[in-house]
Amino acid sequence: TCQLGEKTMTEIWFGDDAEELKDCTLIELCQLIKLDELFITQCVEYGIAQVAGRQTSDWTFQAPAVVRIQKAWRLQRDLDIHISGLPLILELLDEREALQYQVAVLQHKLRGWEE
């Protein structure tokens, strides 16, 4: 069963407890995040989200996949981006986030050397 615990999707999205969302089937995920099954299926087909299971009836989604699907949906909705362009955009956003993290770590180290 798809478990969300006591958290809302907003708390899962912004919090560190994303692992609380576990083992959602496709149908449960559609109901939980209120997205169309076709969009979620396309996200899997285009490599936007990873799933466990071979057939759609066996698919289970973990929190990282759910967050990624939600990001993809907002990009498509807000910027009218075709589904085929979403994987590249999400990859670039991930790289940007990783670089921002690296900069923050280096700035922290630099402050330590300056003292």
TORDO-266678 format. One record per atom (N, C-alpha, C): residue in three letters; x, y, z; atom name. Coordinates in Angstrom, 2 decimals, m for minus. Atoms other than C-alpha are relative to their C-alpha. Example, Ala and Ser with C-alpha at 12.3 -4.5 7.8 and 13.67 -1.06 7.14 Angstrom:
# TORDO-266678
+------+---------+---------+---------+------+
! rest !       X !       Y !       Z ! atom !
+------+---------+---------+---------+------+
!  ala !    0.89 !   m1.19 !    0.00 !    N !
!  ala !   12.30 !   m4.50 !    7.80 !   CA !
!  ala !    0.90 !    1.20 !    0.00 !    C !
!  ser !   m0.82 !   m1.19 !   m0.06 !    N !
!  ser !   13.67 !   m1.06 !    7.14 !   CA !
!  ser !   m0.77 !    1.09 !    0.73 !    C !
+------+---------+---------+---------+------+
END
This chain:
# TORDO-266678
+------+---------+---------+---------+------+
! rest !       X !       Y !       Z ! atom !
+------+---------+---------+---------+------+
!  thr !    0.83 !   m1.20 !    0.00 !    N !
!  thr !    0.00 !    0.00 !    0.00 !   CA !
!  thr !    0.86 !    1.25 !    0.00 !    C !
!  cys !   m0.67 !   m1.29 !    0.08 !    N !
!  cys !    0.97 !    3.56 !   m0.67 !   CA !
!  cys !   m0.16 !    0.69 !    1.34 !    C !
!  gln !    0.06 !   m0.59 !   m1.33 !    N !
!  gln !    1.86 !    5.12 !    2.66 !   CA !
!  gln !    0.59 !    1.39 !   m0.03 !    C !
!  leu !   m0.47 !   m1.37 !   m0.11 !    N !
!  leu !    2.19 !    8.78 !    3.32 !   CA !
!  leu !    0.28 !    0.36 !    1.45 !    C !
!  gly !   m0.19 !   m0.30 !   m1.41 !    N !
!  gly !    2.26 !    8.57 !    7.08 !   CA !
!  gly !   m0.86 !    1.20 !    0.38 !    C !
!  glu !    0.72 !   m1.19 !   m0.44 !    N !
!  glu !    1.18 !   11.78 !    8.78 !   CA !
!  glu !    0.35 !    1.22 !   m0.83 !    C !
!  lys !   m0.48 !   m1.12 !    0.79 !    N !
!  lys !    2.89 !   13.96 !    6.17 !   CA !
!  lys !   m0.94 !    0.31 !   m1.16 !    C !
!  thr !    0.70 !   m0.39 !    1.22 !    N !
!  thr !    1.20 !   15.92 !    3.42 !   CA !
!  thr !    1.01 !   m0.03 !   m1.13 !    C !
!  met !   m0.93 !   m0.01 !    1.12 !    N !
!  met !    2.67 !   15.99 !   m0.08 !   CA !
!  met !    0.90 !    1.22 !    0.06 !    C !
!  thr !   m0.84 !   m1.19 !   m0.13 !    N !
!  thr !    3.92 !   19.53 !    0.61 !   CA !
!  thr !    1.14 !   m0.26 !    0.97 !    C !
!  glu !   m1.04 !    0.32 !   m0.98 !    N !
!  glu !    5.81 !   18.28 !    3.66 !   CA !
!  glu !    1.01 !   m0.99 !   m0.58 !    C !
!  ile !   m0.90 !    0.95 !    0.65 !    N !
!  ile !    7.23 !   15.37 !    1.66 !   CA !
!  ile !    0.89 !    0.76 !   m0.98 !    C !
!  trp !   m0.73 !   m0.75 !    1.03 !    N !
!  trp !    8.24 !   17.78 !   m1.12 !   CA !
!  trp !    1.11 !    0.84 !    0.60 !    C !
!  phe !   m0.96 !   m0.94 !   m0.57 !    N !
!  phe !   10.02 !   20.27 !    1.12 !   CA !
!  phe !    0.81 !   m0.58 !    1.16 !    C !
!  gly !   m0.67 !    0.52 !   m1.18 !    N !
!  gly !   11.11 !   18.02 !    3.98 !   CA !
!  gly !    1.07 !   m1.02 !   m0.32 !    C !
!  asp !   m1.05 !    1.01 !    0.13 !    N !
!  asp !   13.85 !   15.52 !    4.58 !   CA !
!  asp !   m0.57 !   m1.41 !    0.16 !    C !
!  asp !    0.61 !    1.29 !   m0.28 !    N !
!  asp !   11.38 !   12.71 !    5.22 !   CA !
!  asp !   m0.68 !   m0.59 !   m1.23 !    C !
!  ala !    0.60 !    0.50 !    1.24 !    N !
!  ala !   10.68 !   11.83 !    1.59 !   CA !
!  ala !   m0.11 !   m1.52 !    0.00 !    C !
!  glu !    0.05 !    1.46 !   m0.01 !    N !
!  glu !   11.37 !    8.19 !    2.36 !   CA !
!  glu !   m1.28 !   m0.53 !    0.64 !    C !
!  glu !    1.26 !    0.45 !   m0.58 !    N !
!  glu !    8.03 !    8.08 !    4.18 !   CA !
!  glu !   m1.00 !   m0.42 !   m1.06 !    C !
!  leu !    0.90 !    0.35 !    1.08 !    N !
!  leu !    6.29 !    7.79 !    0.83 !   CA !
!  leu !    0.57 !   m1.23 !   m0.68 !    C !
!  lys !   m0.57 !    1.25 !    0.49 !    N !
!  lys !    6.77 !    4.17 !   m0.16 !   CA !
!  lys !   m1.03 !   m0.82 !   m0.73 !    C !
!  asp !    0.77 !    1.05 !    0.66 !    N !
!  asp !    5.46 !    1.64 !   m2.59 !   CA !
!  asp !   m1.39 !    0.40 !   m0.46 !    C !
!  cys !    1.27 !   m0.40 !    0.58 !    N !
!  cys !    2.72 !    3.53 !   m4.36 !   CA !
!  cys !   m0.19 !   m0.69 !   m1.34 !    C !
!  thr !    0.32 !    0.53 !    1.32 !    N !
!  thr !    1.06 !    1.71 !   m7.23 !   CA !
!  thr !   m0.37 !    1.17 !   m0.90 !    C !
!  leu !    0.37 !   m1.06 !    0.95 !    N !
!  leu !    0.19 !    3.67 !  m10.35 !   CA !
!  leu !   m1.35 !    0.61 !    0.36 !    C !
!  ile !    1.34 !   m0.50 !   m0.33 !    N !
!  ile !   m3.46 !    3.96 !   m9.36 !   CA !
!  ile !    0.02 !    0.80 !    1.30 !    C !
!  glu !   m0.10 !   m0.72 !   m1.28 !    N !
!  glu !   m2.64 !    4.98 !   m5.78 !   CA !
!  glu !    0.69 !    1.34 !   m0.19 !    C !
!  leu !   m0.73 !   m1.23 !    0.24 !    N !
!  leu !   m0.17 !    7.56 !   m7.03 !   CA !
!  leu !   m0.88 !    1.02 !   m0.71 !    C !
!  cys !    0.91 !   m0.91 !    0.71 !    N !
!  cys !   m2.72 !    9.04 !   m9.44 !   CA !
!  cys !   m0.97 !    0.66 !    0.98 !    C !
!  gln !    0.94 !   m0.52 !   m0.98 !    N !
!  gln !   m5.16 !    9.43 !   m6.57 !   CA !
!  gln !    0.69 !    0.92 !    1.00 !    C !
!  leu !   m0.72 !   m0.76 !   m1.01 !    N !
!  leu !   m2.55 !   10.76 !   m4.15 !   CA !
!  leu !    0.41 !    1.38 !   m0.50 !    C !
!  ile !   m0.50 !   m1.28 !    0.48 !    N !
!  ile !   m1.07 !   13.48 !   m6.33 !   CA !
!  ile !   m0.91 !    0.62 !   m1.06 !    C !
!  lys !    1.04 !   m0.54 !    0.89 !    N !
!  lys !   m4.13 !   13.97 !   m8.56 !   CA !
!  lys !    0.54 !    0.33 !   m1.39 !    C !
!  leu !   m0.48 !   m0.13 !    1.37 !    N !
!  leu !   m2.37 !   13.47 !  m11.88 !   CA !
!  leu !   m0.55 !   m1.14 !   m0.84 !    C !
!  asp !    0.52 !    0.96 !    0.95 !    N !
!  asp !   m3.53 !   11.62 !  m14.95 !   CA !
!  asp !    0.94 !   m1.19 !   m0.16 !    C !
!  glu !   m0.80 !    1.21 !    0.17 !    N !
!  glu !   m2.34 !    8.03 !  m15.40 !   CA !
!  glu !    0.87 !    0.08 !   m1.26 !    C !
!  leu !   m0.76 !   m0.12 !    1.24 !    N !
!  leu !   m1.24 !    8.82 !  m18.97 !   CA !
!  leu !    1.27 !    0.82 !    0.20 !    C !
!  phe !   m1.17 !   m0.84 !   m0.23 !    N !
!  phe !    1.10 !   11.60 !  m17.82 !   CA !
!  phe !    1.05 !   m0.77 !    0.80 !    C !
!  ile !   m0.94 !    0.75 !   m0.82 !    N !
!  ile !    2.68 !    9.38 !  m15.16 !   CA !
!  ile !    0.64 !   m1.12 !   m0.81 !    C !
!  thr !   m0.53 !    1.06 !    0.86 !    N !
!  thr !    3.07 !    6.53 !  m17.64 !   CA !
!  thr !    1.03 !    0.57 !   m0.97 !    C !
!  gln !   m0.95 !   m0.64 !    0.90 !    N !
!  gln !    4.76 !    8.90 !  m20.09 !   CA !
!  gln !    1.28 !    0.39 !    0.73 !    C !
!  cys !   m1.19 !   m0.34 !   m0.79 !    N !
!  cys !    7.11 !   10.06 !  m17.34 !   CA !
!  cys !    0.90 !   m1.22 !    0.16 !    C !
!  val !   m0.79 !    1.23 !   m0.12 !    N !
!  val !    8.22 !    6.47 !  m16.85 !   CA !
!  val !    0.60 !   m0.36 !   m1.36 !    C !
!  glu !   m0.48 !    0.36 !    1.35 !    N !
!  glu !    8.50 !    5.84 !  m20.60 !   CA !
!  glu !    1.14 !    0.90 !   m0.46 !    C !
!  tyr !   m1.03 !   m0.95 !    0.40 !    N !
!  tyr !   10.65 !    8.96 !  m21.10 !   CA !
!  tyr !    1.18 !    0.02 !    0.97 !    C !
!  gly !   m1.11 !    0.08 !   m0.93 !    N !
!  gly !   12.89 !    8.09 !  m18.15 !   CA !
!  gly !    0.02 !    1.11 !    1.04 !    C !
!  ile !    0.09 !   m1.08 !   m0.99 !    N !
!  ile !   11.73 !   10.98 !  m15.98 !   CA !
!  ile !   m0.06 !   m0.59 !    1.41 !    C !
!  ala !    0.17 !    0.64 !   m1.31 !    N !
!  ala !   10.79 !    8.66 !  m13.12 !   CA !
!  ala !    0.32 !   m1.48 !   m0.12 !    C !
!  gln !   m0.34 !    1.42 !   m0.07 !    N !
!  gln !   12.09 !    5.24 !  m12.14 !   CA !
!  gln !   m1.06 !   m0.73 !    0.82 !    C !
!  val !    0.98 !    0.82 !   m0.72 !    N !
!  val !    9.73 !    2.49 !  m11.03 !   CA !
!  val !    0.56 !   m1.39 !    0.21 !    C !
!  ala !   m0.28 !    1.42 !   m0.18 !    N !
!  ala !    9.99 !   m1.02 !   m9.69 !   CA !
!  ala !   m1.17 !   m0.75 !   m0.64 !    C !
!  gly !    1.03 !    0.78 !    0.67 !    N !
!  gly !    8.09 !   m3.62 !  m11.68 !   CA !
!  gly !    0.09 !    0.14 !   m1.51 !    C !
!  arg !   m0.11 !    0.01 !    1.46 !    N !
!  arg !    7.91 !   m4.56 !  m15.35 !   CA !
!  arg !   m1.26 !    0.52 !   m0.68 !    C !
!  gln !    1.26 !   m0.40 !    0.61 !    N !
!  gln !    4.25 !   m4.07 !  m16.20 !   CA !
!  gln !   m0.64 !    1.11 !    0.83 !    C !
!  thr !    0.62 !   m1.13 !   m0.71 !    N !
!  thr !    2.20 !   m1.00 !  m15.32 !   CA !
!  thr !   m0.80 !   m0.47 !    1.22 !    C !
!  ser !    0.78 !    0.50 !   m1.15 !    N !
!  ser !    0.03 !   m3.13 !  m13.03 !   CA !
!  ser !    0.91 !   m0.38 !    1.17 !    C !
!  asp !   m0.95 !    0.38 !   m1.06 !    N !
!  asp !    3.18 !   m4.09 !  m11.07 !   CA !
!  asp !    0.85 !    1.17 !    0.47 !    C !
!  trp !   m0.85 !   m1.14 !   m0.34 !    N !
!  trp !    4.77 !   m0.64 !  m10.91 !   CA !
!  trp !   m0.20 !    0.45 !    1.44 !    C !
!  thr !    0.07 !   m0.69 !   m1.28 !    N !
!  thr !    5.60 !    0.83 !   m7.54 !   CA !
!  thr !    0.95 !    1.19 !   m0.07 !    C !
!  phe !   m0.72 !   m1.26 !    0.02 !    N !
!  phe !    6.87 !    4.36 !   m7.00 !   CA !
!  phe !    0.51 !    0.33 !    1.39 !    C !
!  gln !   m0.58 !   m0.49 !   m1.24 !    N !
!  gln !    9.18 !    5.68 !   m4.30 !   CA !
!  gln !   m0.02 !    1.53 !   m0.04 !    C !
!  ala !    0.08 !   m1.45 !   m0.13 !    N !
!  ala !    9.38 !    9.29 !   m3.10 !   CA !
!  ala !    0.79 !    0.77 !   m1.06 !    C !
!  pro !   m0.73 !   m0.78 !    1.02 !    N !
!  pro !   12.15 !   10.47 !   m5.48 !   CA !
!  pro !   m0.72 !    0.03 !   m1.35 !    C !
!  ala !    0.74 !    0.04 !    1.27 !    N !
!  ala !   10.07 !    9.36 !   m8.47 !   CA !
!  ala !   m1.22 !    0.91 !    0.07 !    C !
!  val !    1.19 !   m0.83 !   m0.16 !    N !
!  val !    7.00 !   11.12 !   m7.10 !   CA !
!  val !    0.37 !    1.48 !   m0.10 !    C !
!  val !   m0.46 !   m1.40 !    0.04 !    N !
!  val !    8.89 !   14.38 !   m6.57 !   CA !
!  val !    0.36 !    0.39 !   m1.42 !    C !
!  arg !   m0.41 !   m0.28 !    1.37 !    N !
!  arg !   10.34 !   14.16 !  m10.07 !   CA !
!  arg !   m1.21 !    0.13 !   m0.93 !    C !
!  ile !    1.23 !   m0.08 !    0.81 !    N !
!  ile !    6.91 !   13.52 !  m11.62 !   CA !
!  ile !   m0.70 !    1.32 !    0.26 !    C !
!  gln !    0.65 !   m1.28 !   m0.32 !    N !
!  gln !    5.52 !   16.55 !   m9.79 !   CA !
!  gln !    0.76 !    1.17 !   m0.63 !    C !
!  lys !   m0.79 !   m1.04 !    0.65 !    N !
!  lys !    8.40 !   18.72 !  m11.05 !   CA !
!  lys !   m0.30 !    0.04 !   m1.49 !    C !
!  ala !    0.28 !    0.09 !    1.44 !    N !
!  ala !    7.79 !   17.49 !  m14.58 !   CA !
!  ala !   m1.37 !    0.58 !   m0.32 !    C !
!  trp !    1.35 !   m0.51 !    0.22 !    N !
!  trp !    4.09 !   18.25 !  m14.30 !   CA !
!  trp !   m0.05 !    1.53 !    0.06 !    C !
!  arg !    0.00 !   m1.45 !   m0.13 !    N !
!  arg !    4.71 !   21.80 !  m13.11 !   CA !
!  arg !    0.71 !    0.66 !   m1.18 !    C !
!  leu !   m0.70 !   m0.56 !    1.16 !    N !
!  leu !    7.22 !   22.43 !  m15.91 !   CA !
!  leu !   m0.89 !   m0.05 !   m1.24 !    C !
!  gln !    0.87 !    0.12 !    1.17 !    N !
!  gln !    4.78 !   21.13 !  m18.50 !   CA !
!  gln !   m1.19 !    0.96 !    0.10 !    C !
!  arg !    1.17 !   m0.85 !   m0.20 !    N !
!  arg !    1.83 !   23.01 !  m17.03 !   CA !
!  arg !    0.36 !    1.48 !   m0.11 !    C !
!  asp !   m0.33 !   m1.42 !   m0.09 !    N !
!  asp !    3.57 !   26.32 !  m16.36 !   CA !
!  asp !    0.71 !    0.54 !   m1.24 !    C !
!  leu !   m0.80 !   m0.48 !    1.13 !    N !
!  leu !    5.93 !   26.50 !  m19.33 !   CA !
!  leu !   m0.39 !   m0.65 !   m1.33 !    C !
!  asp !    0.50 !    0.66 !    1.21 !    N !
!  asp !    4.04 !   24.33 !  m21.83 !   CA !
!  asp !    1.12 !   m0.75 !   m0.73 !    C !
!  ile !   m1.11 !    0.76 !    0.56 !    N !
!  ile !    7.07 !   22.08 !  m22.36 !   CA !
!  ile !   m0.50 !   m1.38 !   m0.39 !    C !
!  his !    0.39 !    1.34 !    0.46 !    N !
!  his !    6.54 !   18.93 !  m24.41 !   CA !
!  his !    0.67 !   m1.06 !    0.86 !    C !
!  ile !   m0.51 !    1.07 !   m0.86 !    N !
!  ile !    7.03 !   15.70 !  m22.48 !   CA !
!  ile !    1.38 !   m0.48 !   m0.43 !    C !
!  ser !   m1.29 !    0.49 !    0.47 !    N !
!  ser !   10.00 !   14.75 !  m24.67 !   CA !
!  ser !    1.16 !    0.90 !    0.42 !    C !
!  gly !   m1.04 !   m0.92 !   m0.44 !    N !
!  gly !   11.93 !   17.84 !  m23.49 !   CA !
!  gly !    0.22 !    0.00 !    1.50 !    C !
!  leu !   m0.08 !   m0.04 !   m1.46 !    N !
!  leu !   11.31 !   17.30 !  m19.80 !   CA !
!  leu !    1.21 !   m0.74 !    0.59 !    C !
!  pro !   m1.17 !    0.66 !   m0.59 !    N !
!  pro !   14.08 !   14.73 !  m19.15 !   CA !
!  pro !    1.26 !    0.87 !   m0.04 !    C !
!  leu !   m1.19 !   m0.85 !    0.10 !    N !
!  leu !   16.78 !   17.11 !  m20.39 !   CA !
!  leu !   m0.09 !    1.18 !    0.96 !    C !
!  ile !    0.17 !   m1.14 !   m0.90 !    N !
!  ile !   15.38 !   20.06 !  m18.46 !   CA !
!  ile !    0.18 !   m0.43 !    1.45 !    C !
!  leu !   m0.14 !    0.49 !   m1.37 !    N !
!  leu !   15.13 !   18.01 !  m15.27 !   CA !
!  leu !    1.45 !   m0.35 !    0.31 !    C !
!  glu !   m1.41 !    0.31 !   m0.20 !    N !
!  glu !   18.70 !   16.78 !  m15.74 !   CA !
!  glu !    0.81 !    1.27 !    0.22 !    C !
!  leu !   m0.70 !   m1.27 !   m0.17 !    N !
!  leu !   19.92 !   20.35 !  m16.14 !   CA !
!  leu !   m0.31 !    0.64 !    1.35 !    C !
!  leu !    0.37 !   m0.53 !   m1.32 !    N !
!  leu !   18.00 !   21.43 !  m13.04 !   CA !
!  leu !    0.71 !   m0.77 !    1.11 !    C !
!  asp !   m0.73 !    0.81 !   m0.99 !    N !
!  asp !   19.56 !   18.53 !  m11.10 !   CA !
!  asp !    1.47 !    0.41 !    0.06 !    C !
!  glu !   m1.40 !   m0.42 !    0.05 !    N !
!  glu !   23.02 !   19.56 !  m12.26 !   CA !
!  glu !    0.18 !    1.37 !    0.66 !    C !
!  arg !   m0.05 !   m1.32 !   m0.61 !    N !
!  arg !   22.32 !   23.15 !  m11.25 !   CA !
!  arg !   m0.07 !   m0.10 !    1.52 !    C !
!  glu !    0.14 !    0.19 !   m1.44 !    N !
!  glu !   21.22 !   22.02 !   m7.81 !   CA !
!  glu !    1.28 !   m0.58 !    0.60 !    C !
!  ala !   m1.25 !    0.61 !   m0.50 !    N !
!  ala !   24.35 !   19.87 !   m7.40 !   CA !
!  ala !    1.12 !    1.04 !    0.02 !    C !
!  leu !   m1.03 !   m1.05 !    0.03 !    N !
!  leu !   26.56 !   22.80 !   m8.42 !   CA !
!  leu !   m0.21 !    1.03 !    1.10 !    C !
!  gln !    0.29 !   m0.94 !   m1.08 !    N !
!  gln !   24.81 !   25.12 !   m5.99 !   CA !
!  gln !    0.43 !   m0.59 !    1.34 !    C !
!  tyr !   m0.42 !    0.66 !   m1.24 !    N !
!  tyr !   25.44 !   22.59 !   m3.24 !   CA !
!  tyr !    1.52 !    0.03 !    0.13 !    C !
!  gln !   m1.47 !   m0.01 !   m0.02 !    N !
!  gln !   29.12 !   22.33 !   m4.18 !   CA !
!  gln !    0.53 !    1.40 !    0.32 !    C !
!  val !   m0.41 !   m1.38 !   m0.28 !    N !
!  val !   29.45 !   26.13 !   m4.13 !   CA !
!  val !   m0.19 !    0.31 !    1.48 !    C !
!  ala !    0.27 !   m0.26 !   m1.42 !    N !
!  ala !   27.85 !   26.28 !   m0.68 !   CA !
!  ala !    1.04 !   m0.70 !    0.88 !    C !
!  val !   m1.01 !    0.73 !   m0.77 !    N !
!  val !   30.25 !   23.61 !    0.63 !   CA !
!  val !    1.34 !    0.71 !   m0.08 !    C !
!  leu !   m1.28 !   m0.69 !    0.17 !    N !
!  leu !   33.26 !   25.42 !   m0.81 !   CA !
!  leu !    0.02 !    1.35 !    0.72 !    C !
!  gln !    0.07 !   m1.27 !   m0.73 !    N !
!  gln !   32.09 !   28.76 !    0.61 !   CA !
!  gln !    0.16 !   m0.22 !    1.49 !    C !
!  his !   m0.11 !    0.32 !   m1.42 !    N !
!  his !   31.76 !   27.15 !    4.02 !   CA !
!  his !    1.46 !   m0.31 !    0.36 !    C !
!  lys !   m1.42 !    0.31 !   m0.23 !    N !
!  lys !   35.30 !   25.75 !    3.78 !   CA !
!  lys !    0.86 !    1.24 !   m0.06 !    C !
!  leu !   m0.76 !   m1.23 !    0.17 !    N !
!  leu !   36.63 !   29.09 !    2.61 !   CA !
!  leu !   m0.13 !    0.88 !    1.25 !    C !
!  arg !    0.21 !   m0.78 !   m1.22 !    N !
!  arg !   35.09 !   30.83 !    5.63 !   CA !
!  arg !    0.84 !   m0.56 !    1.13 !    C !
!  gly !   m0.80 !    0.63 !   m1.04 !    N !
!  gly !   36.88 !   28.32 !    7.85 !   CA !
!  gly !    1.48 !    0.33 !   m0.15 !    C !
!  trp !   m1.40 !   m0.33 !    0.23 !    N !
!  trp !   40.24 !   29.11 !    6.26 !   CA !
!  trp !    0.28 !    1.46 !    0.26 !    C !
!  glu !   m0.18 !   m1.43 !   m0.19 !    N !
!  glu !   39.71 !   32.85 !    6.53 !   CA !
!  glu !    0.08 !    0.37 !    1.47 !    C !
!  glu !    0.04 !   m0.33 !   m1.44 !    N !
!  glu !   39.23 !   32.71 !   10.29 !   CA !
!  glu !    1.30 !   m0.23 !    0.68 !    C !
+------+---------+---------+---------+------+
END
